[in-house]
Amino acid sequence: MTVEDFRALYEQHVGHVASGDMKAALADMVRENLPQVFEGVDTPREAPKSYAIKNVRADGDLMIGETVYDMSDRSIGLRSIWELHDGRWLAARLENFSPEEGAQR
């Protein structure tokens, strides 16, 4: 998958989160990693007020997307690490990053 192809997939995933469709967002994740993928990670639990995709990139055999979600009480910098599983790209891990410091380049 090219980075541009992944960007389209990642934008669709972020759109699910932004619309509050958490069921669709979870369907983009590695099922075996649920629910531990959320342990210790701050994630949107409802639709954010706004969001900004900060970075989309390849890192070896992984794809990485980084978005800042503006919630009513805080901003969440969320990095998702995607892996190829049975021919389908799925989010396998989540990490937070400081929205003020920005995403990795």
mmCIF file of the C-alpha atoms, coordinates in Angstrom:
data_MODEL
# 
_entry.id   MODEL 
# 
loop_
_atom_site.group_PDB 
_atom_site.id 
_atom_site.type_symbol 
_atom_site.label_atom_id 
_atom_site.label_alt_id 
_atom_site.label_comp_id 
_atom_site.label_asym_id 
_atom_site.label_entity_id 
_atom_site.label_seq_id 
_atom_site.pdbx_PDB_ins_code 
_atom_site.Cartn_x 
_atom_site.Cartn_y 
_atom_site.Cartn_z 
_atom_site.occupancy 
_atom_site.B_iso_or_equiv 
_atom_site.pdbx_formal_charge 
_atom_site.auth_seq_id 
_atom_site.auth_comp_id 
_atom_site.auth_asym_id 
_atom_site.auth_atom_id 
_atom_site.pdbx_PDB_model_num 
ATOM 1   C CA . MET A 1 1   ? 0.000   0.000   0.000  1.00 0.00 ? 1   MET A CA 1 
ATOM 2   C CA . THR A 1 2   ? 1.287   3.442   -0.836 1.00 0.00 ? 2   THR A CA 1 
ATOM 3   C CA . VAL A 1 3   ? 1.230   6.231   1.726  1.00 0.00 ? 3   VAL A CA 1 
ATOM 4   C CA . GLU A 1 4   ? -1.449  7.982   -0.338 1.00 0.00 ? 4   GLU A CA 1 
ATOM 5   C CA . ASP A 1 5   ? -3.603  4.839   -0.342 1.00 0.00 ? 5   ASP A CA 1 
ATOM 6   C CA . PHE A 1 6   ? -3.143  4.595   3.413  1.00 0.00 ? 6   PHE A CA 1 
ATOM 7   C CA . ARG A 1 7   ? -4.045  8.279   3.789  1.00 0.00 ? 7   ARG A CA 1 
ATOM 8   C CA . ALA A 1 8   ? -7.434  7.558   2.185  1.00 0.00 ? 8   ALA A CA 1 
ATOM 9   C CA . LEU A 1 9   ? -8.022  4.615   4.542  1.00 0.00 ? 9   LEU A CA 1 
ATOM 10  C CA . TYR A 1 10  ? -6.859  6.621   7.560  1.00 0.00 ? 10  TYR A CA 1 
ATOM 11  C CA . GLU A 1 11  ? -9.050  9.609   6.633  1.00 0.00 ? 11  GLU A CA 1 
ATOM 12  C CA . GLN A 1 12  ? -12.035 7.251   6.470  1.00 0.00 ? 12  GLN A CA 1 
ATOM 13  C CA . HIS A 1 13  ? -11.140 5.831   9.900  1.00 0.00 ? 13  HIS A CA 1 
ATOM 14  C CA . VAL A 1 14  ? -10.739 9.298   11.425 1.00 0.00 ? 14  VAL A CA 1 
ATOM 15  C CA . GLY A 1 15  ? -14.078 10.226  9.865  1.00 0.00 ? 15  GLY A CA 1 
ATOM 16  C CA . HIS A 1 16  ? -15.708 7.383   11.804 1.00 0.00 ? 16  HIS A CA 1 
ATOM 17  C CA . VAL A 1 17  ? -14.210 8.724   15.040 1.00 0.00 ? 17  VAL A CA 1 
ATOM 18  C CA . ALA A 1 18  ? -15.173 12.313  14.165 1.00 0.00 ? 18  ALA A CA 1 
ATOM 19  C CA . SER A 1 19  ? -18.787 11.325  13.528 1.00 0.00 ? 19  SER A CA 1 
ATOM 20  C CA . GLY A 1 20  ? -18.956 9.357   16.775 1.00 0.00 ? 20  GLY A CA 1 
ATOM 21  C CA . ASP A 1 21  ? -19.324 6.025   14.942 1.00 0.00 ? 21  ASP A CA 1 
ATOM 22  C CA . MET A 1 22  ? -17.115 4.101   17.343 1.00 0.00 ? 22  MET A CA 1 
ATOM 23  C CA . LYS A 1 23  ? -18.432 0.740   16.092 1.00 0.00 ? 23  LYS A CA 1 
ATOM 24  C CA . ALA A 1 24  ? -17.038 1.468   12.617 1.00 0.00 ? 24  ALA A CA 1 
ATOM 25  C CA . ALA A 1 25  ? -13.804 2.831   14.117 1.00 0.00 ? 25  ALA A CA 1 
ATOM 26  C CA . LEU A 1 26  ? -13.355 -0.363  16.159 1.00 0.00 ? 26  LEU A CA 1 
ATOM 27  C CA . ALA A 1 27  ? -13.927 -2.458  13.029 1.00 0.00 ? 27  ALA A CA 1 
ATOM 28  C CA . ASP A 1 28  ? -10.700 -0.922  11.662 1.00 0.00 ? 28  ASP A CA 1 
ATOM 29  C CA . MET A 1 29  ? -8.714  -2.350  14.574 1.00 0.00 ? 29  MET A CA 1 
ATOM 30  C CA . VAL A 1 30  ? -7.038  -5.714  15.168 1.00 0.00 ? 30  VAL A CA 1 
ATOM 31  C CA . ARG A 1 31  ? -9.760  -7.614  17.047 1.00 0.00 ? 31  ARG A CA 1 
ATOM 32  C CA . GLU A 1 32  ? -7.257  -9.669  19.072 1.00 0.00 ? 32  GLU A CA 1 
ATOM 33  C CA . ASN A 1 33  ? -5.765  -6.439  20.459 1.00 0.00 ? 33  ASN A CA 1 
ATOM 34  C CA . LEU A 1 34  ? -9.074  -5.208  21.902 1.00 0.00 ? 34  LEU A CA 1 
ATOM 35  C CA . PRO A 1 35  ? -9.533  -4.017  24.627 1.00 0.00 ? 35  PRO A CA 1 
ATOM 36  C CA . GLN A 1 36  ? -5.885  -3.859  25.796 1.00 0.00 ? 36  GLN A CA 1 
ATOM 37  C CA . VAL A 1 37  ? -4.994  -1.485  22.935 1.00 0.00 ? 37  VAL A CA 1 
ATOM 38  C CA . PHE A 1 38  ? -6.804  1.235   24.915 1.00 0.00 ? 38  PHE A CA 1 
ATOM 39  C CA . GLU A 1 39  ? -5.032  0.639   28.239 1.00 0.00 ? 39  GLU A CA 1 
ATOM 40  C CA . GLY A 1 40  ? -3.253  3.800   29.349 1.00 0.00 ? 40  GLY A CA 1 
ATOM 41  C CA . VAL A 1 41  ? -4.211  5.668   26.170 1.00 0.00 ? 41  VAL A CA 1 
ATOM 42  C CA . ASP A 1 42  ? -6.475  8.732   26.109 1.00 0.00 ? 42  ASP A CA 1 
ATOM 43  C CA . THR A 1 43  ? -8.910  8.343   23.199 1.00 0.00 ? 43  THR A CA 1 
ATOM 44  C CA . PRO A 1 44  ? -12.120 10.089  22.118 1.00 0.00 ? 44  PRO A CA 1 
ATOM 45  C CA . ARG A 1 45  ? -15.140 8.379   23.688 1.00 0.00 ? 45  ARG A CA 1 
ATOM 46  C CA . GLU A 1 46  ? -17.566 10.528  21.715 1.00 0.00 ? 46  GLU A CA 1 
ATOM 47  C CA . ALA A 1 47  ? -17.494 12.713  18.619 1.00 0.00 ? 47  ALA A CA 1 
ATOM 48  C CA . PRO A 1 48  ? -14.896 15.492  18.944 1.00 0.00 ? 48  PRO A CA 1 
ATOM 49  C CA . LYS A 1 49  ? -15.685 19.169  18.384 1.00 0.00 ? 49  LYS A CA 1 
ATOM 50  C CA . SER A 1 50  ? -13.054 19.182  15.636 1.00 0.00 ? 50  SER A CA 1 
ATOM 51  C CA . TYR A 1 51  ? -9.964  17.321  14.516 1.00 0.00 ? 51  TYR A CA 1 
ATOM 52  C CA . ALA A 1 52  ? -6.831  17.758  12.421 1.00 0.00 ? 52  ALA A CA 1 
ATOM 53  C CA . ILE A 1 53  ? -4.833  14.995  10.773 1.00 0.00 ? 53  ILE A CA 1 
ATOM 54  C CA . LYS A 1 54  ? -1.227  15.931  11.480 1.00 0.00 ? 54  LYS A CA 1 
ATOM 55  C CA . ASN A 1 55  ? 0.793   13.207  9.801  1.00 0.00 ? 55  ASN A CA 1 
ATOM 56  C CA . VAL A 1 56  ? 0.450   10.043  7.739  1.00 0.00 ? 56  VAL A CA 1 
ATOM 57  C CA . ARG A 1 57  ? 3.552   8.016   6.956  1.00 0.00 ? 57  ARG A CA 1 
ATOM 58  C CA . ALA A 1 58  ? 5.107   4.613   6.372  1.00 0.00 ? 58  ALA A CA 1 
ATOM 59  C CA . ASP A 1 59  ? 7.599   3.224   8.880  1.00 0.00 ? 59  ASP A CA 1 
ATOM 60  C CA . GLY A 1 60  ? 9.091   0.010   7.535  1.00 0.00 ? 60  GLY A CA 1 
ATOM 61  C CA . ASP A 1 61  ? 6.234   -2.472  7.168  1.00 0.00 ? 61  ASP A CA 1 
ATOM 62  C CA . LEU A 1 62  ? 3.897   -0.323  9.298  1.00 0.00 ? 62  LEU A CA 1 
ATOM 63  C CA . MET A 1 63  ? 1.681   2.633   8.480  1.00 0.00 ? 63  MET A CA 1 
ATOM 64  C CA . ILE A 1 64  ? 1.200   5.410   11.018 1.00 0.00 ? 64  ILE A CA 1 
ATOM 65  C CA . GLY A 1 65  ? -1.478  8.073   11.296 1.00 0.00 ? 65  GLY A CA 1 
ATOM 66  C CA . GLU A 1 66  ? -1.493  10.956  13.766 1.00 0.00 ? 66  GLU A CA 1 
ATOM 67  C CA . THR A 1 67  ? -4.480  13.148  14.563 1.00 0.00 ? 67  THR A CA 1 
ATOM 68  C CA . VAL A 1 68  ? -5.334  15.776  17.158 1.00 0.00 ? 68  VAL A CA 1 
ATOM 69  C CA . TYR A 1 69  ? -8.936  15.587  18.356 1.00 0.00 ? 69  TYR A CA 1 
ATOM 70  C CA . ASP A 1 70  ? -10.370 18.669  20.077 1.00 0.00 ? 70  ASP A CA 1 
ATOM 71  C CA . MET A 1 71  ? -12.804 17.553  22.728 1.00 0.00 ? 71  MET A CA 1 
ATOM 72  C CA . SER A 1 72  ? -14.918 19.897  24.838 1.00 0.00 ? 72  SER A CA 1 
ATOM 73  C CA . ASP A 1 73  ? -12.515 19.614  27.802 1.00 0.00 ? 73  ASP A CA 1 
ATOM 74  C CA . ARG A 1 74  ? -9.124  18.781  26.233 1.00 0.00 ? 74  ARG A CA 1 
ATOM 75  C CA . SER A 1 75  ? -7.162  18.045  23.086 1.00 0.00 ? 75  SER A CA 1 
ATOM 76  C CA . ILE A 1 76  ? -6.024  14.484  22.399 1.00 0.00 ? 76  ILE A CA 1 
ATOM 77  C CA . GLY A 1 77  ? -3.005  13.700  20.238 1.00 0.00 ? 77  GLY A CA 1 
ATOM 78  C CA . LEU A 1 78  ? -3.549  10.142  19.039 1.00 0.00 ? 78  LEU A CA 1 
ATOM 79  C CA . ARG A 1 79  ? -1.134  8.054   16.997 1.00 0.00 ? 79  ARG A CA 1 
ATOM 80  C CA . SER A 1 80  ? -2.352  4.793   15.486 1.00 0.00 ? 80  SER A CA 1 
ATOM 81  C CA . ILE A 1 81  ? 0.050   2.161   14.222 1.00 0.00 ? 81  ILE A CA 1 
ATOM 82  C CA . TRP A 1 82  ? -1.391  -0.005  11.456 1.00 0.00 ? 82  TRP A CA 1 
ATOM 83  C CA . GLU A 1 83  ? -0.327  -3.492  10.383 1.00 0.00 ? 83  GLU A CA 1 
ATOM 84  C CA . LEU A 1 84  ? -1.299  -5.745  7.512  1.00 0.00 ? 84  LEU A CA 1 
ATOM 85  C CA . HIS A 1 85  ? -3.514  -8.613  8.767  1.00 0.00 ? 85  HIS A CA 1 
ATOM 86  C CA . ASP A 1 86  ? -4.824  -11.196 6.300  1.00 0.00 ? 86  ASP A CA 1 
ATOM 87  C CA . GLY A 1 87  ? -4.581  -8.713  3.440  1.00 0.00 ? 87  GLY A CA 1 
ATOM 88  C CA . ARG A 1 88  ? -6.262  -5.866  5.331  1.00 0.00 ? 88  ARG A CA 1 
ATOM 89  C CA . TRP A 1 89  ? -4.633  -2.881  7.024  1.00 0.00 ? 89  TRP A CA 1 
ATOM 90  C CA . LEU A 1 90  ? -5.820  -2.564  10.635 1.00 0.00 ? 90  LEU A CA 1 
ATOM 91  C CA . ALA A 1 91  ? -4.869  -0.378  13.578 1.00 0.00 ? 91  ALA A CA 1 
ATOM 92  C CA . ALA A 1 92  ? -2.871  -2.571  15.956 1.00 0.00 ? 92  ALA A CA 1 
ATOM 93  C CA . ARG A 1 93  ? -1.610  -0.074  18.559 1.00 0.00 ? 93  ARG A CA 1 
ATOM 94  C CA . LEU A 1 94  ? -2.484  3.348   19.875 1.00 0.00 ? 94  LEU A CA 1 
ATOM 95  C CA . GLU A 1 95  ? -0.243  5.938   21.511 1.00 0.00 ? 95  GLU A CA 1 
ATOM 96  C CA . ASN A 1 96  ? -0.740  9.484   22.688 1.00 0.00 ? 96  ASN A CA 1 
ATOM 97  C CA . PHE A 1 97  ? 1.448   12.390  21.703 1.00 0.00 ? 97  PHE A CA 1 
ATOM 98  C CA . SER A 1 98  ? 1.380   15.937  23.024 1.00 0.00 ? 98  SER A CA 1 
ATOM 99  C CA . PRO A 1 99  ? -0.932  18.034  20.827 1.00 0.00 ? 99  PRO A CA 1 
ATOM 100 C CA . GLU A 1 100 ? 1.218   21.068  21.650 1.00 0.00 ? 100 GLU A CA 1 
ATOM 101 C CA . GLU A 1 101 ? 4.443   19.394  20.509 1.00 0.00 ? 101 GLU A CA 1 
ATOM 102 C CA . GLY A 1 102 ? 2.885   18.047  17.347 1.00 0.00 ? 102 GLY A CA 1 
ATOM 103 C CA . ALA A 1 103 ? 3.254   14.794  15.512 1.00 0.00 ? 103 ALA A CA 1 
ATOM 104 C CA . GLN A 1 104 ? 6.481   13.036  14.581 1.00 0.00 ? 104 GLN A CA 1 
ATOM 105 C CA . ARG A 1 105 ? 7.862   13.666  11.115 1.00 0.00 ? 105 ARG A CA 1 
# 
